[in-house]
Amino acid sequence: MLSPLDDYPIHQVAQPVRQVATSDRNFYDRYYFNCHASSPELFCVIGMGQYPNLGVSDAFATVRKGDEQLSVRASRELGADRMDTTVGPFRIEVLEGLRRLRVVLEPTEHDLAFDLTFTGAVAPVLEPRHVLRQPQGRVIIDSSRLAQTGTWSGTLTVAGTDYDVTPDVWQGTRDRSWGIRPVGEPEPPGYAAAQPPESFYWLYAPLRFDEFSIITILQEDGRGRRSLEEAVRVWPESSGKEPEPLGRPEVALTFTPGTREVATAVLDFADGPKVEVECVLPVALGAGAGYGTDDWRHGMYLGELEVQGRGHDVGDAAKRAAYFSVIDNLARARCEGRLGWGLFEFACFGPHEPSGFTGWDDVA
């Protein structure tokens, strides 16, 4: 089970790097990026993951422009070399660890391609460890994640339109997460099939302003009890300032009528400023990106190599709701008189008392 990684001094447990420390089928190691031109014109979301215990590596890119969401995705057998971060036409290059990464989608017959370099605007933040158990005690999420805001440079082509991506305008966020979360083909539900489905309420908002970034994360159950929360203000490394904990985040959401999509939000921190958020362009991660109930999920085995392209009409909330997935909103934000941009990721499935939802089908 040796691999080229074993020649690097990076071992954490007493076994080859190719063998992860758990036999849980759901172990994963993933990159996530988003990219936009500081305007509602388009929003691009990119991801790549490895699933060592499933023997799969896959990648996707999806772009919302107008009413259409274009996606390209690829899957391959992982093989022995986990330093090989290529999946068909996709590849990721770490140019400078924790600071600069290059993300490439070579041109294919599909309507999306890019060669983009991300540069961090602040140092990455290690978020609290995320642990979630089913009622019978099985751990279904146990992961670590770093988050970072930054700028983009390079080229992007969407449906025949070429964009010159320059860091004065183009920005976004990225994260790296690894650990355990549900991936691959659905498992037999066993005991869980006899239990009522559990609610899922999730909010994740990395937002960048000129002088700082604010990163907020929280997860609640149907009664509003939190299993995860953090809010932190992060300054550029050149400032010499340490990350500033902002205390408990309180959230006030306004939903688009007839939906559970967030239109506006106010984030109010116990030890920090108030942030007003406007969601300006939603991306349905279930529409071609491998999240949710689409016909392809992260970690599914599709053979030696498979490359696909998809187009989805997501021009109204009802069409997006059909994918029953997390929504990645491009968000415009204001804080202390400053204008910022970033991600407002949100999902609310099932009852959630603080939001006034009592079942699975009710909406605002």
NORLIN-V574934 format. One record per helix or strand of 2 or more residues. SS is the DSSP state (hx for helix, st for strand). FROM is the first residue (numbers start at 1). LEN is the number of residues. If there is no record, write none. Layout:
SS&FROM&LEN / SS&FROM&LEN
This chain:
hx&4&4 / st&27&10 / st&42&10 / st&56&10 / st&68&10 / st&86&2 / st&90&7 / st&100&6 / st&112&9 / st&125&2 / st&130&4 / st&139&20 / st&161&5 / st&171&10 / hx&190&5 / st&200&9 / st&212&9 / st&226&10 / hx&237&3 / st&244&2 / st&249&7 / st&262&8 / st&274&11 / st&305&9 / hx&317&5 / st&327&9 / st&338&12 / hx&353&3
